[in-house]
Amino acid sequence: QGCALHGKRVPSRRESLRFRVPQAALCPVRGIMGILRSEPMKHGTLVLPVDRARHFVDLIGANTTMQFEDMNTRDMHRPYKKYVQRIDEMERILRFVTEELARTPGTEPVVKNRVSDFLENADDYKLEEVEAQLKRIDKEFTQFKENNVKITEKRNAALEECYVVRTSIASMAHAPRSSASARPEEGDHFEFSASRSLLGDEEGNAGRRTLETMFSNIAGVIPQVDQDRLARSLFRATRGNTFTHFQQIPEPMQDPATGKEVHKSVFVVYFQDSRAGSALSEKIRKICASSGVNTYRWPTSREAAEEALLSLETQVKDQERILKAHENHVQGEAKAMLEVARPGGNSLVEDWRLFCIKEKAIYATLNHFEGHMNLRASCWYPASEEDHIRAVLIRKSSDQQGHSSAMLVSDRTLPRSSPPTYIRKNEFTAIFQMLVDMYGLPRYGEANPMIFTIVTFPFLFGVMYGDIGHGTLLLLVGLWCIWNANSLKYSVPVLYQGRYLIAMMGFFGLYAGLLYNDMFSLGLELFTSRWEPGAATGNSVEFKLKYDISSADGMGPYPFGVDPAWHGASNELLYINSLKMKMSVILGVTQMIVGLCLRFSNALNDRNSIDFFCECVPMMVFMLCFFGFMDYMILYKWVTPMSNPPSIINSLIAMAMWQDDPAAMFGMGIVRFLMVLTMLTVPCMLIPKPLLLIMRQKARHPLASNRGHGGAGHVPLTDEESLLIGDDTTEEHHDVGELVIHQIIETIEYVLGTVSHTASYLRLWALSLAHQQLSLVFFQKTIMGGMSMPFPGNMIALYMLFATWFVITLGVLMGMDVLEAALHTLRLHWVEFQSKFYKADGYAFVPYRHRDLLEERSD
């Protein structure tokens, strides 16, 4: 039935008895795809009818996984650029509207980040309808903004003039209204006399009128930040012939353009000139105009000022009422746009934004196609999804009868270029794959270290960070992040992405803490100790074992982890350092051996016998014969009772220097044999591979052309073969020289790197020691100090010292030390582990998928 759906011939009964075993089943290494290795990819051509191209691309983005190649790179022909320009304008309108909605007071926040709901209802929106609505809203909001600016300007002008009039009334407060009102009472005789003119009554009134006609003033309103600048400008321009008075306005005013609050002051410029259009008056007015201040008429009398004040206050109230009505109208329009489009969905404006992103991606993808009657584009897609893609296209074509259909034409042979790397991942593996991809993306078909990093990264972190208390706290942080994942997805995306990694790091920190039997620098007696106190010698007590290590009788060693009797012992550091140092070397060599095993799998996957026998086998022999033998001696010495145990370091030095070891653990015969094998691996890595590649080149000189036309699958060229093929104009001896130099560098790098990488794993011991000693020092200097104080001072001191210890623990051990251990663990994976097999020169498979696109653009 599946073959019939795809238009293929249904096999007969006799033919149906013949089963074709897939190639992946014949090679188990090739069968584990998508996680251990990149997904098998196929190359093809997608053909779409012009009239329905947009619908098919939309369908592909919603239901399939395909990556399109740009077919118009040379001529830059973009047939759908007008649609992209229209959507660009729509996005500009959305940005403008979003800014205006954010400025509108009393509105609810935009409901966003509900991508799944939008994708389920994306067909409800049409480009022409959304574009028309956005243009209408853009016109309305532009008009709203202009009207708001005009109304705010009128209101501010009336309010400013109102404060100018109030300032004038305050300045005229001591001016006499009439002769009757100017008579003082007995209690105010002194103040009245001091404020009278020095001239007589008749002469005084005449003199006042003369002074008033001699002086003039110019009043206005200026921002408070500019008032000092205006005063200096007026003083310098008039050579000190003006006096400027400033009166601050108590309430801030809204800037019509920006909507921000601005604090302003009333200013009055007094100068001696009674002429209306004098030069001094014009100069002052020009300075005020250049400063951008608003000037207003100064009342001539107190009665006129009071009348003007009543009129202005009425005008201000009218403008505020109009402004409030306008704001209510704008809030109503904004509320309609911020309403949720449907239960569980986004706001309408957010749905429009996601719709524009999706439509723009559709037409940008269509710009990659070529052709006129039918559009064509080369594409990559997973081989496992080929049938699904064809079924989707056929179903869409059959839904609408009478229209041309789309089809996917697969290439019989893959192109010469290497396929993209497609690693399947989920929420759990994504963070570990990101750690691997930060170093480099695996090439197509190369072993992906992510599946091993899932375990080794948090485990090696736990070895450095091992503490029951600190690991438990870190585990609780990770579990809290997992529990609150939905709220952290957009608020704190770093914690959301690394929530599983943090939880696993905390778990392995707890596990290693149980191995070290260390909780905040204290030991826990989880089981009965295998040591008992013996005779006291001076100030120390020597402990003795409760069982005989040379026989199988008795209770045996401590069941799990380090015996708590070692905590506080005088030789604790000597014992713990020896344990952690040897454990670090064992773990390091084991991880490097796993890396070499992955190198074997790469050679088998690529069917590269030269790499398998001339690189992988000698590398593994070199690793096992020297460093594997070292690990075996460590483990043998741990589990085998010896009366006079030999020194492993002295044995390794004697082995490498070809000297006699008087205390050889297994005799000198096997030591000599392993060292001979170790030395023979160096020429085996250095010489055979270049010779075999040169012989292969001479046997089939036109290798490049045969690679392009022969074979049923994609067989990537190795680095050395690419050097040999190279450019036709390159001389052969030059290629051979490059190949030999490359192999020499590879051999030296591996031999010396193996030694340095083994030593590099000692950082596991060093950081674990530093963590344990820091925890011990913090505990002794805080809580232990409080416990040693006499009663009742120790009770108060313990409260304060515990808080100090807890803050230091969070800041140093839970903060800085976590980052330090994580960085060292990352280095061990990138350099020591992945350098054994990982080329990391692939390029990512970036499929066109609506969900990935929208989630990437979500806030």
KOLZARO-241515 format. One record per residue (C-alpha): residue in one letter; x, y, z. Coordinates in steps of 0.2 Angstrom, whole numbers, padded with zeros to 4 digits, always signed. Example, Ala and Ser with C-alpha at 12.3 -4.5 7.8 and 13.67 -1.06 7.14 Angstrom:
A+0062-0022+0039 S+0068-0005+0036 
***
This chain:
Q+0000+0000+0000 G+0014+0012+0004 C+0022+0009-0013 A+0005+0012-0022 L+0002+0028-0013 H+0019+0035-0020 G+0015+0030-0038 K+0027+0015-0038 R+0024-0002-0045 V+0016-0014-0033 P+0027-0030-0033 S+0020-0047-0037 R+0017-0061-0025 R+0033-0069-0030 E+0043-0053-0030 S+0036-0049-0013 L+0045-0064-0005 R+0062-0056-0009 F+0067-0045+0005 R+0081-0032+0002 V+0091-0030+0018 P+0095-0011+0021 Q+0113-0006+0021 A+0112+0000+0039 A+0107-0018+0045 L+0123-0025+0036 C+0134-0013+0046 P+0129-0010+0064 V+0140+0005+0065 R+0130+0014+0051 G+0113+0009+0059 I+0115+0020+0074 M+0111+0036+0066 G+0104+0053+0072 I+0112+0052+0089 L+0129+0043+0088 R+0131+0049+0071 S+0123+0062+0060 E+0107+0057+0051 P+0109+0050+0034 M+0105+0063+0021 K+0099+0063+0003 H+0100+0076-0010 G+0086+0080-0022 T+0076+0093-0032 L+0059+0100-0026 V+0048+0105-0041 L+0033+0117-0037 P+0020+0124-0048 V+0021+0143-0049 D+0003+0146-0045 R+0003+0136-0028 A+0021+0138-0024 R+0017+0148-0008 H+0005+0135-0001 F+0018+0121-0004 V+0032+0130+0005 D+0020+0134+0019 L+0016+0115+0020 I+0034+0110+0020 G+0039+0122+0034 A+0025+0116+0044 N+0026+0097+0042 T+0043+0092+0035 T+0062+0094+0037 M+0071+0101+0022 Q+0085+0113+0018 F+0085+0123+0002 E+0100+0129-0008 D+0100+0146-0016 M+0098+0143-0035 N+0100+0162-0039 T+0116+0166-0031 R+0125+0171-0047 D+0111+0182-0055 M+0103+0187-0039 H+0086+0185-0047 R+0073+0187-0033 P+0055+0185-0040 Y+0046+0188-0024 K+0056+0203-0018 K+0040+0214-0019 Y+0031+0202-0006 V+0046+0204+0005 Q+0046+0223+0004 R+0028+0223+0008 I+0031+0212+0024 D+0045+0223+0029 E+0033+0238+0029 M+0021+0228+0039 E+0034+0224+0052 R+0039+0243+0053 I+0021+0247+0056 L+0020+0233+0070 R+0036+0240+0078 F+0028+0258+0078 V+0012+0251+0085 T+0021+0241+0098 E+0030+0257+0104 E+0014+0267+0105 L+0005+0253+0114 A+0020+0253+0127 R+0018+0272+0129 T-0001+0271+0131 P-0005+0271+0150 G-0017+0259+0158 T-0014+0245+0145 E-0011+0227+0148 P+0006+0219+0143 V+0007+0210+0126 V+0003+0191+0128 K+0016+0182+0118 N+0027+0166+0116 R+0013+0155+0113 V+0020+0148+0096 S+0010+0132+0096 D-0006+0140+0097 F-0002+0152+0083 L+0004+0138+0071 E-0012+0128+0074 N-0022+0144+0069 A-0010+0152+0056 D-0022+0149+0042 D-0034+0161+0049 Y-0024+0176+0044 K-0021+0181+0026 L-0008+0193+0019 E-0019+0205+0011 E-0031+0206+0026 V-0018+0209+0039 E-0009+0221+0028 A-0025+0232+0026 Q-0028+0231+0044 L-0010+0236+0048 K-0011+0251+0036 R-0027+0257+0044 I-0020+0255+0061 D-0004+0264+0056 K-0015+0279+0049 E-0025+0280+0065 F-0011+0279+0077 T-0001+0292+0067 Q-0016+0303+0068 F-0018+0299+0086 K+0000+0304+0089 E-0002+0320+0079 N-0018+0325+0088 N-0010+0321+0105 V+0005+0332+0101 K-0006+0346+0096 I-0018+0345+0111 T-0003+0343+0123 E+0006+0358+0115 K-0010+0368+0118 R-0012+0362+0136 N+0006+0366+0140 A+0005+0383+0132 A-0010+0388+0142 L-0002+0381+0158 E+0014+0390+0155 E+0005+0406+0152 C-0005+0403+0168 Y+0011+0401+0178 V+0018+0417+0170 V+0002+0427+0175 R+0003+0420+0193 T+0022+0425+0194 S+0016+0443+0188 I+0003+0443+0202 A+0015+0438+0215 S+0027+0452+0209 M+0013+0465+0210 A+0007+0460+0227 H+0015+0475+0236 A+0008+0488+0223 P-0005+0499+0230 R-0023+0497+0223 S-0029+0514+0229 S-0025+0528+0241 A-0038+0521+0254 S-0030+0504+0254 A-0013+0512+0256 R-0016+0518+0273 P-0007+0508+0286 E-0013+0502+0303 E-0004+0506+0319 G+0004+0489+0320 D+0011+0490+0302 H+0017+0507+0303 F+0036+0502+0302 E+0033+0491+0287 F+0023+0504+0278 S+0035+0517+0281 A+0050+0506+0275 S+0041+0502+0259 R+0035+0520+0255 S+0044+0530+0241 L+0058+0542+0247 L+0049+0555+0237 G+0033+0564+0244 D+0015+0558+0240 E+0013+0568+0225 E+0031+0567+0220 G+0031+0548+0224 N+0017+0544+0213 A+0024+0554+0199 G+0041+0546+0201 R+0034+0528+0201 R+0025+0531+0185 T+0041+0538+0178 L+0051+0523+0183 E+0038+0511+0177 T+0038+0519+0160 M+0057+0518+0160 F+0059+0499+0163 S+0052+0485+0152 N+0052+0466+0154 I+0051+0450+0144 A+0043+0434+0152 G+0042+0416+0147 V+0045+0398+0152 I+0061+0388+0150 P+0067+0370+0155 Q+0076+0371+0172 V+0091+0363+0164 D+0093+0377+0152 Q+0090+0392+0164 D+0108+0395+0169 R+0113+0395+0151 L+0100+0408+0146 A+0105+0419+0161 R+0123+0419+0156 S+0119+0422+0137 L+0108+0437+0142 F+0121+0444+0154 R+0135+0443+0141 A+0125+0449+0127 T+0118+0465+0136 R+0134+0468+0146 G+0125+0466+0162 N+0111+0478+0158 T+0098+0465+0162 F+0092+0456+0177 T+0084+0438+0175 H+0072+0431+0188 F+0068+0413+0188 Q+0053+0405+0197 Q+0052+0386+0197 I+0035+0378+0191 P+0030+0365+0204 E+0022+0352+0193 P+0031+0344+0178 M+0025+0345+0161 Q+0024+0332+0148 D+0035+0333+0132 P+0023+0332+0117 A+0036+0323+0106 T+0043+0310+0118 G+0030+0309+0132 K+0043+0312+0146 E+0041+0323+0160 V+0050+0340+0159 H+0053+0352+0174 K+0052+0370+0169 S+0053+0388+0176 V+0046+0405+0173 F+0059+0418+0169 V+0057+0437+0168 V+0070+0448+0160 Y+0070+0466+0167 F+0079+0479+0157 Q+0079+0498+0156 D+0071+0503+0140 S+0054+0510+0138 R+0054+0510+0119 A+0043+0495+0111 G+0055+0490+0097 S+0072+0496+0104 A+0088+0487+0099 L+0090+0480+0117 S+0073+0473+0117 E+0075+0464+0100 K+0092+0457+0105 I+0084+0449+0121 R+0070+0442+0110 K+0082+0435+0098 I+0092+0426+0112 C+0076+0419+0119 A+0071+0413+0102 S+0088+0405+0099 S+0087+0396+0116 G+0070+0388+0111 V+0060+0396+0125 N+0042+0401+0125 T+0038+0419+0128 Y+0022+0426+0134 R+0014+0444+0137 W+0017+0451+0154 P+0001+0459+0162 T+0001+0478+0164 S-0009+0478+0180 R-0014+0466+0194 E-0032+0468+0188 A-0028+0463+0171 A-0018+0448+0177 E-0032+0441+0188 E-0044+0442+0173 A-0031+0433+0162 L-0028+0420+0175 L-0047+0415+0176 S-0048+0414+0157 L-0032+0403+0157 E-0037+0391+0171 T-0053+0388+0161 Q-0044+0385+0145 V-0032+0373+0154 K-0047+0363+0161 D-0054+0362+0144 Q-0038+0356+0136 E-0036+0343+0150 R-0054+0336+0147 I-0050+0335+0128 L-0034+0326+0132 K-0042+0314+0144 A-0056+0310+0131 H-0042+0307+0118 E-0032+0296+0129 N-0048+0285+0133 H-0051+0283+0114 V-0033+0278+0111 Q-0034+0266+0126 G-0050+0258+0118 E-0041+0255+0102 A-0025+0248+0111 K-0036+0237+0121 A-0044+0229+0106 M-0026+0225+0099 L-0020+0218+0115 E-0034+0206+0118 V-0031+0188+0117 A-0036+0182+0099 R-0043+0166+0106 P-0042+0156+0123 G-0024+0151+0126 G-0017+0161+0112 N-0007+0177+0110 S-0012+0195+0109 L-0018+0200+0091 V-0003+0211+0088 E+0008+0197+0093 D-0001+0185+0081 W+0002+0198+0068 R+0020+0199+0072 L+0022+0180+0071 F+0012+0180+0055 C+0024+0192+0047 I+0039+0182+0052 K+0032+0166+0044 E+0026+0175+0028 K+0043+0183+0026 A+0052+0167+0028 I+0040+0159+0015 Y+0044+0172+0002 A+0062+0172+0006 T+0063+0154+0003 L+0054+0155-0013 N+0067+0168-0019 H+0079+0153-0018 F+0070+0144-0032 E+0073+0146-0051 G+0062+0144-0066 H+0046+0152-0073 M+0032+0139-0076 N+0038+0127-0063 L+0050+0132-0048 R+0065+0121-0044 A+0077+0121-0030 S+0090+0109-0024 C+0087+0103-0006 W+0094+0091+0007 Y+0083+0081+0018 P+0084+0066+0030 A+0083+0049+0021 S+0071+0042+0034 E+0059+0056+0030 E+0059+0054+0011 D+0043+0044+0011 H+0034+0056+0023 I+0039+0071+0012 R+0032+0063-0003 A+0016+0058+0006 V+0013+0076+0012 L+0016+0083-0006 I+0004+0070-0014 R-0009+0073+0000 K-0009+0092-0004 S-0009+0089-0022 S-0024+0077-0022 D-0034+0089-0010 Q-0037+0102-0025 Q-0041+0093-0041 G-0037+0102-0057 H-0021+0110-0051 S-0004+0105-0055 S+0006+0095-0041 A+0023+0096-0033 M+0035+0083-0033 L+0052+0078-0025 V+0065+0071-0037 S+0079+0062-0028 D+0097+0061-0035 R+0104+0044-0038 T+0121+0049-0032 L+0125+0063-0019 P+0134+0078-0025 R+0153+0080-0023 S+0151+0092-0008 S+0149+0084+0009 P+0131+0083+0015 P+0126+0094+0030 T+0126+0087+0048 Y+0109+0083+0056 I+0110+0078+0074 R+0093+0074+0082 K+0091+0081+0099 N+0078+0085+0112 E+0076+0096+0127 F+0087+0084+0137 T+0101+0082+0125 A+0101+0100+0118 I+0112+0107+0131 F+0125+0093+0129 Q+0125+0095+0110 M+0128+0113+0112 L+0143+0110+0122 V+0150+0099+0108 D+0145+0111+0095 M+0154+0125+0103 Y+0170+0116+0099 G+0165+0112+0081 L+0151+0103+0072 P+0154+0084+0068 R+0157+0081+0049 Y+0144+0070+0040 G+0145+0052+0047 E+0158+0056+0060 A+0155+0050+0078 N+0146+0062+0089 P+0153+0064+0106 M+0137+0071+0113 I+0130+0054+0119 F+0146+0051+0129 T+0146+0069+0136 I+0129+0066+0143 V+0137+0055+0156 T+0156+0060+0157 F+0153+0079+0158 P+0143+0079+0174 F+0153+0064+0181 L+0170+0072+0179 F+0163+0088+0186 G+0157+0078+0201 V+0174+0071+0203 M+0181+0089+0205 Y+0166+0095+0215 G+0163+0080+0226 D+0154+0085+0242 I+0137+0079+0249 G+0131+0095+0255 H+0136+0106+0240 G+0131+0093+0228 T+0114+0092+0236 L+0111+0111+0235 L+0116+0111+0217 L+0104+0096+0213 L+0090+0106+0222 V+0094+0121+0211 G+0093+0110+0195 L+0077+0101+0201 W+0069+0119+0204 C+0074+0124+0187 I+0066+0108+0179 W+0050+0111+0190 N+0049+0129+0184 A+0055+0127+0166 N+0040+0135+0158 S+0042+0151+0168 L+0061+0151+0165 K+0060+0148+0146 Y+0059+0166+0142 S+0063+0175+0158 V+0080+0166+0161 P+0084+0156+0145 V+0101+0151+0152 L+0094+0142+0166 Y+0080+0134+0155 Q+0093+0127+0143 G+0105+0121+0156 R+0092+0114+0169 Y+0095+0096+0166 L+0114+0099+0165 I+0114+0108+0182 A+0103+0094+0190 M+0115+0080+0184 M+0130+0090+0189 G+0123+0091+0207 F+0119+0072+0207 F+0136+0067+0202 G+0143+0080+0215 L+0133+0071+0228 Y+0138+0054+0222 A+0157+0059+0222 G+0154+0067+0239 L+0148+0050+0245 L+0163+0042+0238 Y+0174+0054+0247 N+0163+0054+0262 D+0164+0072+0263 M+0149+0084+0268 F+0154+0102+0271 S+0172+0095+0276 L+0164+0083+0289 G+0164+0064+0288 L+0148+0054+0289 E+0148+0037+0298 L+0136+0029+0286 F+0143+0011+0290 T+0153+0004+0304 S+0171+0010+0303 R+0184-0003+0300 W+0197+0006+0311 E+0198+0006+0330 P+0208+0016+0341 G+0224+0008+0348 A+0237+0014+0360 A+0240+0032+0363 T+0257+0039+0360 G+0259+0057+0366 N+0245+0068+0359 S+0240+0056+0345 V+0231+0039+0345 E+0236+0026+0332 F+0221+0017+0324 K+0221-0001+0319 L+0212-0011+0306 K+0198-0023+0313 Y+0201-0036+0300 D+0215-0045+0291 I+0219-0039+0274 S+0228-0055+0269 S+0213-0066+0272 A+0195-0067+0267 D+0189-0068+0285 G+0182-0054+0295 M+0170-0039+0290 G+0181-0034+0276 P+0184-0016+0270 Y+0172-0001+0271 P+0157-0005+0260 F+0156+0011+0250 G+0168+0026+0249 V+0181+0032+0261 D+0181+0026+0279 P+0176+0041+0291 A+0191+0037+0302 W+0202+0045+0290 H+0194+0062+0293 G+0205+0072+0305 A+0219+0060+0304 S+0237+0067+0303 N+0240+0057+0287 E+0223+0061+0280 L+0230+0072+0266 L+0243+0059+0261 Y+0230+0046+0259 I+0217+0056+0251 N+0229+0064+0239 S+0236+0047+0234 L+0218+0040+0231 K+0212+0055+0221 M+0228+0056+0210 K+0227+0038+0205 M+0208+0039+0202 S+0211+0054+0191 V+0224+0045+0180 I+0212+0029+0179 L+0198+0040+0173 G+0208+0050+0161 V+0216+0035+0152 T+0199+0026+0152 Q+0191+0041+0143 M+0205+0043+0131 I+0203+0024+0127 V+0185+0027+0123 G+0190+0041+0111 L+0201+0029+0102 C+0187+0017+0101 L+0177+0030+0093 R+0191+0033+0081 F+0190+0015+0076 S+0171+0017+0073 N+0175+0032+0061 A+0187+0021+0051 L+0174+0007+0050 N+0160+0019+0045 D+0171+0027+0032 R+0177+0010+0026 N+0195+0017+0028 S+0207+0002+0030 I+0222+0013+0030 D+0216+0023+0044 F+0211+0008+0053 F+0227-0002+0052 C+0240+0012+0051 E+0233+0024+0064 C+0219+0017+0075 V+0228+0000+0079 P+0245+0008+0083 M+0237+0022+0093 M+0227+0009+0103 V+0243-0002+0106 F+0253+0013+0112 M+0239+0018+0124 L+0237+0001+0131 C+0255-0005+0132 F+0261+0010+0142 F+0246+0020+0150 G+0234+0005+0151 F+0248-0005+0160 M+0250+0009+0172 D+0232+0009+0176 Y+0232-0010+0178 M+0247-0009+0190 I+0237+0004+0201 L+0221-0007+0202 Y+0232-0023+0205 K+0241-0014+0219 W+0224-0008+0227 V+0216-0026+0227 T+0231-0037+0230 P+0239-0037+0248 M+0258-0036+0246 S+0271-0036+0260 N+0283-0024+0251 P+0272-0015+0237 P+0283-0008+0223 S+0282+0011+0218 I+0272+0013+0202 I+0281+0029+0198 N+0298+0021+0199 S+0292+0006+0189 L+0286+0017+0175 I+0302+0027+0175 A+0313+0011+0174 M+0301+0005+0160 A+0303+0021+0149 M+0322+0022+0152 W+0325+0004+0148 Q+0332+0000+0166 D+0331-0014+0178 D+0317-0013+0191 P+0322-0022+0207 A+0304-0022+0213 A+0295-0026+0197 M+0277-0030+0200 F+0276-0043+0186 G+0294-0047+0182 M+0305-0038+0168 G+0300-0049+0154 I+0282-0042+0152 V+0289-0025+0155 R+0302-0026+0141 F+0289-0034+0129 L+0276-0020+0132 M+0289-0006+0130 V+0295-0014+0113 L+0277-0013+0107 T+0275+0005+0113 M+0291+0010+0103 L+0286+0000+0087 T+0270+0009+0086 V+0278+0026+0082 P+0286+0020+0065 C+0270+0011+0062 M+0260+0027+0063 L+0273+0037+0054 I+0278+0027+0039 P+0265+0015+0031 K+0251+0027+0029 P+0260+0040+0017 L+0267+0026+0007 L+0250+0017+0005 L+0242+0033+0000 I+0256+0037-0013 M+0254+0020-0020 R+0235+0021-0021 Q+0237+0038-0030 K+0249+0030-0043 A+0237+0015-0046 R+0222+0026-0049 H+0228+0043-0054 P+0211+0051-0059 L+0204+0048-0042 A+0194+0064-0042 S+0185+0061-0058 N+0181+0043-0053 R+0174+0049-0036 G+0162+0060-0044 H+0154+0047-0057 G+0156+0031-0048 G+0148+0023-0033 A+0131+0023-0026 G+0134+0033-0011 H+0144+0047-0004 V+0161+0042+0002 P+0170+0057+0009 L+0188+0060+0006 T+0200+0059+0020 D+0211+0074+0024 E+0226+0065+0016 E+0217+0060+0000 S+0211+0078-0002 L+0229+0084-0001 L+0234+0071-0014 I+0220+0076-0026 G+0221+0094-0024 D+0223+0105-0039 D+0229+0098-0055 T+0242+0111-0057 T+0250+0106-0041 E+0266+0096-0043 E+0266+0078-0037 H+0281+0079-0026 H+0274+0095-0017 D+0258+0085-0013 V+0269+0070-0006 G+0279+0082+0004 E+0263+0090+0012 L+0257+0072+0015 V+0273+0067+0024 I+0274+0083+0034 H+0256+0081+0039 Q+0259+0063+0045 I+0274+0068+0055 I+0264+0081+0064 E+0250+0069+0068 T+0262+0056+0075 I+0272+0068+0086 E+0256+0077+0092 Y+0248+0060+0097 V+0264+0053+0106 L+0267+0069+0115 G+0249+0073+0117 T+0245+0057+0125 V+0258+0060+0139 S+0253+0078+0142 H+0234+0073+0142 T+0237+0060+0155 A+0245+0072+0166 S+0231+0085+0162 Y+0218+0073+0170 L+0227+0077+0186 R+0217+0093+0187 L+0203+0081+0193 W+0213+0078+0209 A+0219+0096+0210 L+0202+0104+0210 S+0194+0091+0221 L+0208+0094+0234 A+0206+0113+0232 H+0187+0112+0235 Q+0189+0101+0250 Q+0202+0112+0258 L+0192+0128+0255 S+0177+0120+0263 L+0187+0115+0278 V+0195+0132+0280 F+0178+0141+0279 F+0170+0129+0292 Q+0185+0130+0304 K+0186+0149+0303 T+0168+0152+0306 I+0157+0138+0314 M+0171+0130+0323 G+0177+0146+0330 G+0160+0150+0337 M+0158+0132+0344 S+0175+0135+0354 M+0168+0150+0362 P+0162+0149+0380 F+0143+0149+0385 P+0133+0160+0382 G+0143+0170+0370 N+0144+0155+0358 M+0125+0155+0355 I+0125+0172+0348 A+0141+0170+0339 L+0135+0154+0331 Y+0120+0163+0323 M+0131+0176+0315 L+0145+0165+0310 F+0133+0152+0302 A+0126+0167+0292 T+0144+0171+0287 W+0148+0153+0283 F+0133+0151+0272 V+0136+0167+0262 I+0154+0162+0259 T+0149+0145+0254 L+0136+0151+0242 G+0147+0164+0234 V+0163+0154+0233 L+0159+0136+0233 M+0142+0137+0225 G+0146+0151+0213 M+0164+0153+0208 D+0170+0135+0211 V+0155+0128+0200 L+0160+0139+0186 E+0179+0134+0188 A+0175+0115+0189 A+0164+0116+0174 L+0177+0126+0163 H+0190+0113+0168 T+0178+0099+0163 L+0174+0107+0147 R+0193+0108+0143 L+0195+0089+0147 H+0182+0085+0134 W+0187+0097+0120 V+0206+0094+0121 E+0210+0077+0130 F+0195+0067+0124 Q+0189+0074+0107 S+0206+0076+0100 K+0208+0057+0099 F+0194+0056+0085 Y+0185+0072+0082 K+0188+0082+0066 A+0174+0094+0070 D+0174+0102+0052 G+0156+0099+0047 Y+0142+0112+0043 A+0125+0111+0051 F+0109+0106+0043 V+0097+0121+0044 P+0080+0115+0039 Y+0066+0127+0035 R+0053+0124+0049 H+0041+0137+0055 R+0042+0132+0073 D+0061+0134+0074 L+0060+0150+0066 L+0046+0157+0077 E+0054+0151+0093 E+0071+0159+0088 R+0062+0176+0086 S+0052+0174+0102 D+0056+0185+0117 
***
